[in-house]
Amino acid sequence: QPQTGLDDAVSDYVLEQPVTGAFLARLERLLALTLPFYVQEGKSYLTVAFGCTGGRHRSVAIAEKLAEALDKLGHAPAIVHRDIDK
């Protein structure tokens, strides 16, 4: 419990789950498709939020992985882990 989704052991466990990979793949495709339109319309930000029981493990690992994907697409994601210190 003292570890979070920022720790490799927790992140690896979360990301190894088959449903997590399928979820992220679909989400990344959706954002790759839609984000250029947000930019084209002059939007300055888009909020994507994840929740999990406790807010320290799954949501953190998934948010970090999505941020990596967005960075590779040329975006500059900002991450806030609201409940990580609770």
Gaussian input, Z-matrix of N, CA and C with variables (Angstrom, degrees):
# hf/3-21g

backbone

0 1
 N
 C     1     B1
 C     2     B2     1     A1
 N     3     B3     2     A2     1     D1
 C     4     B4     3     A3     2     D2
 C     5     B5     4     A4     3     D3
 N     6     B6     5     A5     4     D4
 C     7     B7     6     A6     5     D5
 C     8     B8     7     A7     6     D6
 N     9     B9     8     A8     7     D7
 C    10    B10     9     A9     8     D8
 C    11    B11    10    A10     9     D9
 N    12    B12    11    A11    10    D10
 C    13    B13    12    A12    11    D11
 C    14    B14    13    A13    12    D12
 N    15    B15    14    A14    13    D13
 C    16    B16    15    A15    14    D14
 C    17    B17    16    A16    15    D15
 N    18    B18    17    A17    16    D16
 C    19    B19    18    A18    17    D17
 C    20    B20    19    A19    18    D18
 N    21    B21    20    A20    19    D19
 C    22    B22    21    A21    20    D20
 C    23    B23    22    A22    21    D21
 N    24    B24    23    A23    22    D22
 C    25    B25    24    A24    23    D23
 C    26    B26    25    A25    24    D24
 N    27    B27    26    A26    25    D25
 C    28    B28    27    A27    26    D26
 C    29    B29    28    A28    27    D27
 N    30    B30    29    A29    28    D28
 C    31    B31    30    A30    29    D29
 C    32    B32    31    A31    30    D30
 N    33    B33    32    A32    31    D31
 C    34    B34    33    A33    32    D32
 C    35    B35    34    A34    33    D33
 N    36    B36    35    A35    34    D34
 C    37    B37    36    A36    35    D35
 C    38    B38    37    A37    36    D36
 N    39    B39    38    A38    37    D37
 C    40    B40    39    A39    38    D38
 C    41    B41    40    A40    39    D39
 N    42    B42    41    A41    40    D40
 C    43    B43    42    A42    41    D41
 C    44    B44    43    A43    42    D42
 N    45    B45    44    A44    43    D43
 C    46    B46    45    A45    44    D44
 C    47    B47    46    A46    45    D45
 N    48    B48    47    A47    46    D46
 C    49    B49    48    A48    47    D47
 C    50    B50    49    A49    48    D48
 N    51    B51    50    A50    49    D49
 C    52    B52    51    A51    50    D50
 C    53    B53    52    A52    51    D51
 N    54    B54    53    A53    52    D52
 C    55    B55    54    A54    53    D53
 C    56    B56    55    A55    54    D54
 N    57    B57    56    A56    55    D55
 C    58    B58    57    A57    56    D56
 C    59    B59    58    A58    57    D57
 N    60    B60    59    A59    58    D58
 C    61    B61    60    A60    59    D59
 C    62    B62    61    A61    60    D60
 N    63    B63    62    A62    61    D61
 C    64    B64    63    A63    62    D62
 C    65    B65    64    A64    63    D63
 N    66    B66    65    A65    64    D64
 C    67    B67    66    A66    65    D65
 C    68    B68    67    A67    66    D66
 N    69    B69    68    A68    67    D67
 C    70    B70    69    A69    68    D68
 C    71    B71    70    A70    69    D69
 N    72    B72    71    A71    70    D70
 C    73    B73    72    A72    71    D71
 C    74    B74    73    A73    72    D72
 N    75    B75    74    A74    73    D73
 C    76    B76    75    A75    74    D74
 C    77    B77    76    A76    75    D75
 N    78    B78    77    A77    76    D76
 C    79    B79    78    A78    77    D77
 C    80    B80    79    A79    78    D78
 N    81    B81    80    A80    79    D79
 C    82    B82    81    A81    80    D80
 C    83    B83    82    A82    81    D81
 N    84    B84    83    A83    82    D82
 C    85    B85    84    A84    83    D83
 C    86    B86    85    A85    84    D84
 N    87    B87    86    A86    85    D85
 C    88    B88    87    A87    86    D86
 C    89    B89    88    A88    87    D87
 N    90    B90    89    A89    88    D88
 C    91    B91    90    A90    89    D89
 C    92    B92    91    A91    90    D90
 N    93    B93    92    A92    91    D91
 C    94    B94    93    A93    92    D92
 C    95    B95    94    A94    93    D93
 N    96    B96    95    A95    94    D94
 C    97    B97    96    A96    95    D95
 C    98    B98    97    A97    96    D96
 N    99    B99    98    A98    97    D97
 C   100   B100    99    A99    98    D98
 C   101   B101   100   A100    99    D99
 N   102   B102   101   A101   100   D100
 C   103   B103   102   A102   101   D101
 C   104   B104   103   A103   102   D102
 N   105   B105   104   A104   103   D103
 C   106   B106   105   A105   104   D104
 C   107   B107   106   A106   105   D105
 N   108   B108   107   A107   106   D106
 C   109   B109   108   A108   107   D107
 C   110   B110   109   A109   108   D108
 N   111   B111   110   A110   109   D109
 C   112   B112   111   A111   110   D110
 C   113   B113   112   A112   111   D111
 N   114   B114   113   A113   112   D112
 C   115   B115   114   A114   113   D113
 C   116   B116   115   A115   114   D114
 N   117   B117   116   A116   115   D115
 C   118   B118   117   A117   116   D116
 C   119   B119   118   A118   117   D117
 N   120   B120   119   A119   118   D118
 C   121   B121   120   A120   119   D119
 C   122   B122   121   A121   120   D120
 N   123   B123   122   A122   121   D121
 C   124   B124   123   A123   122   D122
 C   125   B125   124   A124   123   D123
 N   126   B126   125   A125   124   D124
 C   127   B127   126   A126   125   D125
 C   128   B128   127   A127   126   D126
 N   129   B129   128   A128   127   D127
 C   130   B130   129   A129   128   D128
 C   131   B131   130   A130   129   D129
 N   132   B132   131   A131   130   D130
 C   133   B133   132   A132   131   D131
 C   134   B134   133   A133   132   D132
 N   135   B135   134   A134   133   D133
 C   136   B136   135   A135   134   D134
 C   137   B137   136   A136   135   D135
 N   138   B138   137   A137   136   D136
 C   139   B139   138   A138   137   D137
 C   140   B140   139   A139   138   D138
 N   141   B141   140   A140   139   D139
 C   142   B142   141   A141   140   D140
 C   143   B143   142   A142   141   D141
 N   144   B144   143   A143   142   D142
 C   145   B145   144   A144   143   D143
 C   146   B146   145   A145   144   D144
 N   147   B147   146   A146   145   D145
 C   148   B148   147   A147   146   D146
 C   149   B149   148   A148   147   D147
 N   150   B150   149   A149   148   D148
 C   151   B151   150   A150   149   D149
 C   152   B152   151   A151   150   D150
 N   153   B153   152   A152   151   D151
 C   154   B154   153   A153   152   D152
 C   155   B155   154   A154   153   D153
 N   156   B156   155   A155   154   D154
 C   157   B157   156   A156   155   D155
 C   158   B158   157   A157   156   D156
 N   159   B159   158   A158   157   D157
 C   160   B160   159   A159   158   D158
 C   161   B161   160   A160   159   D159
 N   162   B162   161   A161   160   D160
 C   163   B163   162   A162   161   D161
 C   164   B164   163   A163   162   D162
 N   165   B165   164   A164   163   D163
 C   166   B166   165   A165   164   D164
 C   167   B167   166   A166   165   D165
 N   168   B168   167   A167   166   D166
 C   169   B169   168   A168   167   D167
 C   170   B170   169   A169   168   D168
 N   171   B171   170   A170   169   D169
 C   172   B172   171   A171   170   D170
 C   173   B173   172   A172   171   D171
 N   174   B174   173   A173   172   D172
 C   175   B175   174   A174   173   D173
 C   176   B176   175   A175   174   D174
 N   177   B177   176   A176   175   D175
 C   178   B178   177   A177   176   D176
 C   179   B179   178   A178   177   D177
 N   180   B180   179   A179   178   D178
 C   181   B181   180   A180   179   D179
 C   182   B182   181   A181   180   D180
 N   183   B183   182   A182   181   D181
 C   184   B184   183   A183   182   D182
 C   185   B185   184   A184   183   D183
 N   186   B186   185   A185   184   D184
 C   187   B187   186   A186   185   D185
 C   188   B188   187   A187   186   D186
 N   189   B189   188   A188   187   D187
 C   190   B190   189   A189   188   D188
 C   191   B191   190   A190   189   D189
 N   192   B192   191   A191   190   D190
 C   193   B193   192   A192   191   D191
 C   194   B194   193   A193   192   D192
 N   195   B195   194   A194   193   D193
 C   196   B196   195   A195   194   D194
 C   197   B197   196   A196   195   D195
 N   198   B198   197   A197   196   D196
 C   199   B199   198   A198   197   D197
 C   200   B200   199   A199   198   D198
 N   201   B201   200   A200   199   D199
 C   202   B202   201   A201   200   D200
 C   203   B203   202   A202   201   D201
 N   204   B204   203   A203   202   D202
 C   205   B205   204   A204   203   D203
 C   206   B206   205   A205   204   D204
 N   207   B207   206   A206   205   D205
 C   208   B208   207   A207   206   D206
 C   209   B209   208   A208   207   D207
 N   210   B210   209   A209   208   D208
 C   211   B211   210   A210   209   D209
 C   212   B212   211   A211   210   D210
 N   213   B213   212   A212   211   D211
 C   214   B214   213   A213   212   D212
 C   215   B215   214   A214   213   D213
 N   216   B216   215   A215   214   D214
 C   217   B217   216   A216   215   D215
 C   218   B218   217   A217   216   D216
 N   219   B219   218   A218   217   D217
 C   220   B220   219   A219   218   D218
 C   221   B221   220   A220   219   D219
 N   222   B222   221   A221   220   D220
 C   223   B223   222   A222   221   D221
 C   224   B224   223   A223   222   D222
 N   225   B225   224   A224   223   D223
 C   226   B226   225   A225   224   D224
 C   227   B227   226   A226   225   D225
 N   228   B228   227   A227   226   D226
 C   229   B229   228   A228   227   D227
 C   230   B230   229   A229   228   D228
 N   231   B231   230   A230   229   D229
 C   232   B232   231   A231   230   D230
 C   233   B233   232   A232   231   D231
 N   234   B234   233   A233   232   D232
 C   235   B235   234   A234   233   D233
 C   236   B236   235   A235   234   D234
 N   237   B237   236   A236   235   D235
 C   238   B238   237   A237   236   D236
 C   239   B239   238   A238   237   D237
 N   240   B240   239   A239   238   D238
 C   241   B241   240   A240   239   D239
 C   242   B242   241   A241   240   D240
 N   243   B243   242   A242   241   D241
 C   244   B244   243   A243   242   D242
 C   245   B245   244   A244   243   D243
 N   246   B246   245   A245   244   D244
 C   247   B247   246   A246   245   D245
 C   248   B248   247   A247   246   D246
 N   249   B249   248   A248   247   D247
 C   250   B250   249   A249   248   D248
 C   251   B251   250   A250   249   D249
 N   252   B252   251   A251   250   D250
 C   253   B253   252   A252   251   D251
 C   254   B254   253   A253   252   D252
 N   255   B255   254   A254   253   D253
 C   256   B256   255   A255   254   D254
 C   257   B257   256   A256   255   D255

   B1=1.4532
   B2=1.5202
   B3=1.3404
   B4=1.4625
   B5=1.5271
   B6=1.3217
   B7=1.4615
   B8=1.5262
   B9=1.3288
   B10=1.4637
   B11=1.5220
   B12=1.3148
   B13=1.4509
   B14=1.5168
   B15=1.3313
   B16=1.4645
   B17=1.5243
   B18=1.3225
   B19=1.4671
   B20=1.5267
   B21=1.3242
   B22=1.4665
   B23=1.5261
   B24=1.3208
   B25=1.4676
   B26=1.5289
   B27=1.3085
   B28=1.4749
   B29=1.5244
   B30=1.3165
   B31=1.4609
   B32=1.5241
   B33=1.3222
   B34=1.4671
   B35=1.5215
   B36=1.3260
   B37=1.4653
   B38=1.5268
   B39=1.3234
   B40=1.4677
   B41=1.5230
   B42=1.3160
   B43=1.4634
   B44=1.5248
   B45=1.3154
   B46=1.4641
   B47=1.5265
   B48=1.3065
   B49=1.4656
   B50=1.5308
   B51=1.3261
   B52=1.4706
   B53=1.5331
   B54=1.3028
   B55=1.4623
   B56=1.5303
   B57=1.3293
   B58=1.4644
   B59=1.5210
   B60=1.3171
   B61=1.4595
   B62=1.5189
   B63=1.3223
   B64=1.4658
   B65=1.5222
   B66=1.3234
   B67=1.4641
   B68=1.5201
   B69=1.3225
   B70=1.4670
   B71=1.5166
   B72=1.3108
   B73=1.4654
   B74=1.5225
   B75=1.3195
   B76=1.4694
   B77=1.5181
   B78=1.3258
   B79=1.4635
   B80=1.5265
   B81=1.3129
   B82=1.4648
   B83=1.5285
   B84=1.3361
   B85=1.4658
   B86=1.5287
   B87=1.3211
   B88=1.4633
   B89=1.5213
   B90=1.3140
   B91=1.4634
   B92=1.5201
   B93=1.3277
   B94=1.4701
   B95=1.5228
   B96=1.3181
   B97=1.4626
   B98=1.5249
   B99=1.3153
   B100=1.4727
   B101=1.5278
   B102=1.3119
   B103=1.4633
   B104=1.5243
   B105=1.3240
   B106=1.4647
   B107=1.5325
   B108=1.3078
   B109=1.4612
   B110=1.5282
   B111=1.3289
   B112=1.4606
   B113=1.5224
   B114=1.3224
   B115=1.4629
   B116=1.5253
   B117=1.3199
   B118=1.4646
   B119=1.5270
   B120=1.3182
   B121=1.4656
   B122=1.5236
   B123=1.3210
   B124=1.4515
   B125=1.5179
   B126=1.3037
   B127=1.4703
   B128=1.5219
   B129=1.3043
   B130=1.4638
   B131=1.5162
   B132=1.3284
   B133=1.4608
   B134=1.5144
   B135=1.3055
   B136=1.4586
   B137=1.5181
   B138=1.3082
   B139=1.4581
   B140=1.5205
   B141=1.3191
   B142=1.4632
   B143=1.5196
   B144=1.3119
   B145=1.4631
   B146=1.5242
   B147=1.3197
   B148=1.4561
   B149=1.5161
   B150=1.2965
   B151=1.4496
   B152=1.5103
   B153=1.3057
   B154=1.4594
   B155=1.5231
   B156=1.2838
   B157=1.4601
   B158=1.5202
   B159=1.2975
   B160=1.4661
   B161=1.5148
   B162=1.3153
   B163=1.4612
   B164=1.5106
   B165=1.3226
   B166=1.4625
   B167=1.5163
   B168=1.3237
   B169=1.4600
   B170=1.5254
   B171=1.3407
   B172=1.4719
   B173=1.5206
   B174=1.3203
   B175=1.4632
   B176=1.5216
   B177=1.3091
   B178=1.4695
   B179=1.5245
   B180=1.3253
   B181=1.4694
   B182=1.5272
   B183=1.3215
   B184=1.4652
   B185=1.5202
   B186=1.3249
   B187=1.4667
   B188=1.5210
   B189=1.3136
   B190=1.4684
   B191=1.5276
   B192=1.3134
   B193=1.4696
   B194=1.5158
   B195=1.3258
   B196=1.4662
   B197=1.5277
   B198=1.3170
   B199=1.4644
   B200=1.5231
   B201=1.3326
   B202=1.4706
   B203=1.5290
   B204=1.3213
   B205=1.4675
   B206=1.5242
   B207=1.3227
   B208=1.4668
   B209=1.5226
   B210=1.3120
   B211=1.4599
   B212=1.5278
   B213=1.3267
   B214=1.4624
   B215=1.5244
   B216=1.3363
   B217=1.4640
   B218=1.5330
   B219=1.3327
   B220=1.4576
   B221=1.5166
   B222=1.3192
   B223=1.4588
   B224=1.5217
   B225=1.3085
   B226=1.4654
   B227=1.5245
   B228=1.3370
   B229=1.4520
   B230=1.5310
   B231=1.3040
   B232=1.4647
   B233=1.5258
   B234=1.3008
   B235=1.4586
   B236=1.5224
   B237=1.3300
   B238=1.4647
   B239=1.5214
   B240=1.3090
   B241=1.4634
   B242=1.5223
   B243=1.3030
   B244=1.4636
   B245=1.5193
   B246=1.3112
   B247=1.4621
   B248=1.5237
   B249=1.3014
   B250=1.4672
   B251=1.5243
   B252=1.3028
   B253=1.4707
   B254=1.5277
   B255=1.3161
   B256=1.4743
   B257=1.4968
   A1=114.14
   A2=120.28
   A3=117.83
   A4=112.59
   A5=117.55
   A6=119.65
   A7=109.72
   A8=115.36
   A9=121.58
   A10=109.42
   A11=115.23
   A12=120.88
   A13=113.29
   A14=117.47
   A15=121.20
   A16=111.66
   A17=116.34
   A18=121.22
   A19=109.48
   A20=115.67
   A21=120.71
   A22=112.98
   A23=117.63
   A24=120.12
   A25=110.89
   A26=116.49
   A27=120.58
   A28=109.89
   A29=116.07
   A30=120.55
   A31=110.96
   A32=116.41
   A33=120.25
   A34=110.64
   A35=116.97
   A36=120.46
   A37=110.83
   A38=116.88
   A39=120.80
   A40=110.55
   A41=116.37
   A42=120.56
   A43=113.02
   A44=118.06
   A45=121.36
   A46=113.01
   A47=117.12
   A48=120.15
   A49=109.22
   A50=118.48
   A51=121.13
   A52=113.23
   A53=117.81
   A54=119.89
   A55=111.10
   A56=117.01
   A57=120.04
   A58=110.36
   A59=116.94
   A60=120.51
   A61=112.12
   A62=116.39
   A63=120.42
   A64=110.54
   A65=116.80
   A66=121.42
   A67=111.39
   A68=116.47
   A69=120.40
   A70=111.92
   A71=117.42
   A72=120.25
   A73=110.61
   A74=116.65
   A75=120.38
   A76=111.56
   A77=116.47
   A78=120.51
   A79=110.94
   A80=116.82
   A81=120.42
   A82=111.20
   A83=117.29
   A84=120.08
   A85=110.99
   A86=116.72
   A87=120.74
   A88=111.01
   A89=117.06
   A90=120.13
   A91=112.11
   A92=118.11
   A93=120.56
   A94=110.47
   A95=116.50
   A96=121.35
   A97=112.08
   A98=117.29
   A99=120.52
   A100=115.21
   A101=118.53
   A102=119.58
   A103=113.96
   A104=120.14
   A105=117.92
   A106=113.29
   A107=117.07
   A108=119.74
   A109=111.69
   A110=117.42
   A111=120.27
   A112=109.77
   A113=116.40
   A114=121.41
   A115=110.20
   A116=116.83
   A117=122.39
   A118=111.35
   A119=116.82
   A120=121.25
   A121=112.67
   A122=117.32
   A123=120.96
   A124=114.93
   A125=116.96
   A126=119.58
   A127=108.78
   A128=116.76
   A129=119.93
   A130=112.73
   A131=117.51
   A132=118.66
   A133=111.29
   A134=114.84
   A135=124.30
   A136=105.93
   A137=116.71
   A138=120.61
   A139=109.49
   A140=115.53
   A141=122.87
   A142=105.52
   A143=117.28
   A144=120.38
   A145=110.54
   A146=115.31
   A147=122.37
   A148=107.87
   A149=115.79
   A150=120.08
   A151=110.41
   A152=115.10
   A153=121.78
   A154=106.72
   A155=116.40
   A156=120.14
   A157=108.98
   A158=116.87
   A159=120.94
   A160=113.88
   A161=118.55
   A162=121.63
   A163=115.30
   A164=117.37
   A165=119.58
   A166=114.58
   A167=118.02
   A168=119.63
   A169=112.19
   A170=117.32
   A171=120.72
   A172=112.55
   A173=116.80
   A174=118.94
   A175=111.38
   A176=116.94
   A177=121.41
   A178=110.69
   A179=116.51
   A180=120.29
   A181=111.03
   A182=117.24
   A183=120.81
   A184=110.98
   A185=117.77
   A186=120.37
   A187=111.08
   A188=116.68
   A189=120.35
   A190=111.26
   A191=116.40
   A192=120.15
   A193=111.01
   A194=117.46
   A195=120.25
   A196=110.24
   A197=117.42
   A198=120.22
   A199=111.16
   A200=116.82
   A201=120.32
   A202=110.58
   A203=115.97
   A204=120.30
   A205=110.95
   A206=117.19
   A207=120.45
   A208=111.09
   A209=116.21
   A210=120.49
   A211=110.34
   A212=117.07
   A213=121.14
   A214=111.96
   A215=116.92
   A216=121.55
   A217=111.55
   A218=116.90
   A219=120.73
   A220=114.48
   A221=117.17
   A222=120.83
   A223=109.08
   A224=116.47
   A225=121.17
   A226=109.07
   A227=117.25
   A228=119.37
   A229=112.42
   A230=115.14
   A231=122.14
   A232=106.50
   A233=116.67
   A234=120.76
   A235=109.53
   A236=115.18
   A237=121.67
   A238=106.70
   A239=116.36
   A240=121.44
   A241=106.97
   A242=115.53
   A243=122.46
   A244=113.91
   A245=118.38
   A246=120.90
   A247=114.25
   A248=118.44
   A249=120.15
   A250=112.36
   A251=118.89
   A252=121.46
   A253=113.16
   A254=117.44
   A255=119.75
   A256=111.01
   D1=-30.45
   D2=-179.55
   D3=-69.17
   D4=-18.27
   D5=178.55
   D6=-80.26
   D7=163.05
   D8=177.86
   D9=-128.95
   D10=-179.40
   D11=177.08
   D12=-67.24
   D13=-6.24
   D14=174.57
   D15=-82.78
   D16=-17.34
   D17=178.07
   D18=-81.29
   D19=137.07
   D20=-175.92
   D21=-55.46
   D22=-41.96
   D23=-176.94
   D24=-62.49
   D25=-42.42
   D26=-179.98
   D27=-70.66
   D28=-48.07
   D29=-179.17
   D30=-59.35
   D31=-45.63
   D32=179.42
   D33=-59.48
   D34=-44.12
   D35=-179.88
   D36=-61.28
   D37=-47.46
   D38=-178.92
   D39=-62.78
   D40=-46.68
   D41=-174.66
   D42=-74.62
   D43=-17.08
   D44=177.45
   D45=-78.24
   D46=-14.22
   D47=-178.46
   D48=-69.91
   D49=131.32
   D50=-177.34
   D51=-55.67
   D52=-39.55
   D53=-178.55
   D54=-67.40
   D55=-31.30
   D56=179.15
   D57=-65.72
   D58=-44.98
   D59=178.67
   D60=-61.69
   D61=-42.84
   D62=179.07
   D63=-64.80
   D64=-42.91
   D65=178.95
   D66=-61.16
   D67=-49.20
   D68=-178.65
   D69=-64.41
   D70=-40.12
   D71=179.52
   D72=-60.20
   D73=-45.34
   D74=179.62
   D75=-66.84
   D76=-42.56
   D77=-179.75
   D78=-64.53
   D79=-42.37
   D80=178.94
   D81=-62.80
   D82=-40.61
   D83=177.16
   D84=-64.51
   D85=-41.99
   D86=178.52
   D87=-60.91
   D88=-46.99
   D89=-179.21
   D90=-69.03
   D91=-36.66
   D92=176.33
   D93=-61.45
   D94=-34.93
   D95=178.47
   D96=-74.28
   D97=-44.21
   D98=-170.15
   D99=-91.25
   D100=-29.97
   D101=-175.81
   D102=-58.83
   D103=-39.23
   D104=177.11
   D105=-58.11
   D106=-30.88
   D107=178.35
   D108=-72.95
   D109=-35.92
   D110=174.48
   D111=-61.35
   D112=-44.75
   D113=178.81
   D114=-62.93
   D115=-46.08
   D116=-179.62
   D117=-58.80
   D118=-35.96
   D119=179.55
   D120=-81.26
   D121=-1.10
   D122=178.18
   D123=83.02
   D124=15.59
   D125=178.30
   D126=-68.26
   D127=137.46
   D128=-177.84
   D129=-96.17
   D130=-17.06
   D131=176.87
   D132=-157.61
   D133=158.88
   D134=174.87
   D135=-137.99
   D136=129.96
   D137=178.94
   D138=-99.70
   D139=128.31
   D140=173.35
   D141=-121.07
   D142=125.30
   D143=-176.91
   D144=-122.72
   D145=142.81
   D146=175.72
   D147=-123.11
   D148=144.96
   D149=176.36
   D150=-131.04
   D151=151.45
   D152=173.05
   D153=-152.51
   D154=164.03
   D155=178.36
   D156=-60.55
   D157=116.01
   D158=179.72
   D159=96.58
   D160=-33.74
   D161=177.32
   D162=70.25
   D163=24.62
   D164=-176.94
   D165=-120.75
   D166=-15.01
   D167=-170.60
   D168=-120.19
   D169=-80.71
   D170=-175.57
   D171=-60.74
   D172=-49.95
   D173=-176.31
   D174=-62.24
   D175=-37.09
   D176=179.57
   D177=-66.25
   D178=-48.57
   D179=-179.03
   D180=-61.87
   D181=-42.37
   D182=-178.74
   D183=-69.19
   D184=-41.59
   D185=178.16
   D186=-61.54
   D187=-41.63
   D188=179.03
   D189=-63.77
   D190=-42.63
   D191=179.90
   D192=-66.19
   D193=-41.01
   D194=177.78
   D195=-64.88
   D196=-38.50
   D197=178.13
   D198=-60.35
   D199=-39.12
   D200=176.22
   D201=-60.24
   D202=-44.22
   D203=-179.29
   D204=-65.07
   D205=-41.47
   D206=179.37
   D207=-65.94
   D208=-37.67
   D209=176.76
   D210=-61.16
   D211=-42.19
   D212=178.63
   D213=-64.69
   D214=-26.07
   D215=177.77
   D216=-83.23
   D217=-0.49
   D218=176.95
   D219=93.29
   D220=14.01
   D221=177.92
   D222=-100.46
   D223=165.19
   D224=-179.28
   D225=-118.95
   D226=81.49
   D227=-176.87
   D228=-70.51
   D229=143.93
   D230=172.06
   D231=-110.38
   D232=133.09
   D233=-175.90
   D234=-114.75
   D235=132.45
   D236=173.22
   D237=-125.90
   D238=119.27
   D239=176.08
   D240=-99.60
   D241=89.51
   D242=-170.73
   D243=-55.88
   D244=-42.05
   D245=-172.29
   D246=-108.40
   D247=12.63
   D248=-173.09
   D249=-63.85
   D250=-27.93
   D251=-177.28
   D252=-95.70
   D253=5.51
   D254=-178.97
   D255=-82.26

